[in-house]
Amino acid sequence: MTMTEPQETYDDGEQAGDLNRAIGKQVKVLRERAGLTQKELGDRLGYSEDLVSSLERGRRTPQREFLEAADELLDAGGC
């Protein structure tokens, strides 16, 4: 009888959370590089400061419209 180490598994919720946190960190880096506060970014994109904060912390899933607008404003070079 051989013993194997348990494999690390992630459910969809964990993977989505990891992705949301990674995207949020990138938004924060780009926002800070642009010299903007969360409120300033939100105002320029038409979103609330609270939403920007939640996205940066990975608590909310960013919508495509937000990402496209942020990409353009922050000169991220994506999409």
Secondary structure as GFF3:
##gff-version 3
##sequence-region A 1 79
A	DSSP	alpha_helix	12	33	.	.	.	ID=ss1
A	DSSP	alpha_helix	38	45	.	.	.	ID=ss2
A	DSSP	alpha_helix	49	56	.	.	.	ID=ss3
A	DSSP	alpha_helix	64	73	.	.	.	ID=ss4
###
